[in-house]
Amino acid sequence: MISNPSRRDVLKAGAAAALPMLGASPSARATTDTPAFAPTVGVSTLGFPNHTNQELARELTANGVDAIQLFLVQQDSKYWVYNGRNDVSALDAARCSAIADIYRSSGISIHSIGVYTNLVHADAEEREANLAYFEEMFRIGAAMDVRTLVTEAGHYEVDALGHGVPHYFREEVWRQMVDTGRELAAMAERHDGVVLFEPFYRGFFASAKRTRLFLEAVDSPRIRALLDPANLIELNDLGEMFAQLAPYIDCLHAKDRKLHVDRGVAAGQGDLDYNEFVALAARYVPHAPFILEYVGLDDYKPALALLQKAVRHYNTGVS
């Protein structure tokens, strides 16, 4: 008897077909007949906490940025808390719509909204409260006509009790997080939304492979990936990241990191090869926007210029 292939089998086959030769250089377009790569390039608003939304829209528009990943950290919308949650009840539909209109009226699209709550907390009541917060963020997103939310798994540190295995690598935490992923998939389905998970080498999604295994386990088109190569270069080469995650990637963070150093930095200030990063993105996830992260008023322009230079290099072969 011949059975229909599962979605997982199809995705795995797609990944294999997409990256048949990881040793092959992806440094430039294959032929001059290939359409030029022209990705959407946006900026995370996280690095601009001293601006109002209107001030930030003016700043970005004046410098050719036409997309953002919205974090609620601006002077007139301070609601975001990393690895936790906040009371967002004051953000009614009218207020949310007004914030979104500030950017759209300036020609700036909102690709996604940052949540980054804690989904691996050891306390079940905390996890449930954070899932309820996620639902509130879907409500906010719907009022802004933004259907994509981004997050990490979160961070939970246990006191040194001799357990040996970090909390986020324990068997029971894997099972709990897969269940949480399925709950988020059902929530996203209710809201016609998508959740993108971002890997980070010092957390639950510690490698590209582990992230892929999680996405396969959840097995929902509503649960996808945001790849930030700077978060994985300590453990994965760029080719490995795309080999594992290409079928799932819907967004790319563009920042940087020095090897063996914990602190992330703006694009161009670390060890990430941006020419290779752009070339792999162009070949395997050309639909995914680049979002500049870890940048603020002082350094977003050089980071933007570096990314644009890498795109030009891919298209023309000229540095």
C-alpha positions, 0 to 999 in steps of 0.5 A: 500500500502506498501512503500519502507523504506527511507534511514533515516528509515533504518539508524534509525533502524540500530542505534536502532539495533546497540545499543539495551542496552546502560546500558550493559557494553562494556568493553571487547570483548564478547567472545575469538572467536571474532576477536581482535580489531585492529583499525587504529591509526593516528595523526593530523598534526595540533600540529606539525607546527614547522616540515616540512612534511619530518621531521614529516614523519620521526618522526611519522614513527620512532614511529610506527604511520602509518596514519595522518589527514593532516592539512596544517600547516607544515613549507613547507606547511603553508596554514591552517586558522581556521574558515576562509580560505586562498589562496591555489592557489600556491598548484598546482597538482604537489606540492600536489602530492609531499606532499602526496608522502612524507608521503606515501613513509614513509609508512604513509597513509593520511586519511583525510584533515582538512578544518574547515572553517566557514559555519555559517557566517551571511554574505552570501558572506562570506559563499559563499567564504568559500564554494568556499574554500571548493571546492579548498580543494577538488581539493587539496585532489584529487591531493593527492588522499585523498577523505575525508575532515573534518570540523566543522560548524564554529563559528560566534559571534554576538555583544550583541544586546539583541537577546537572542538566540545564532546565531548558535541556531537560526531558520534561521541559521538551515535552512541555514546550512541544505542548505549549507550541501546539497550544500556540498553534491553536491560538494562532489558528483562532486569530489567523496568525503565525508565531515565529520562534527565534533560536538562541544558543543559550536557551531552549532553541540552542541550535538550528537542528533542535529548532527544526526538531521542535517545529517538526514535533509541533507540525503546524503551518502556524508555527514557524522560524525567525533566523538570527544567525548571530544567535547561532554562530557559536554552534552552527555555520551559516550553511547548517542553519539554512540546511536545517531551517530553510523550509520554516524561515519567514523572517531574518534578524540582521545583527552580529556577534563575535565568536565566544562572546555573549553580547550581540552587536550591530551588523558589521561589528562581529564575526558574521559573514554578511556576504554569505548570509545574504547569498544564502537568504537570496537562494533559499528564503528570498521572501523573508525580510531582513530586520536590523536588530540591536541598533538604535539612532547612533548605529542603524545607518551603518548597519543598513549600509552594510546590509545593502552593500552585501545585497549589491555584492550578491547581485553584481559580484562587486564589493 
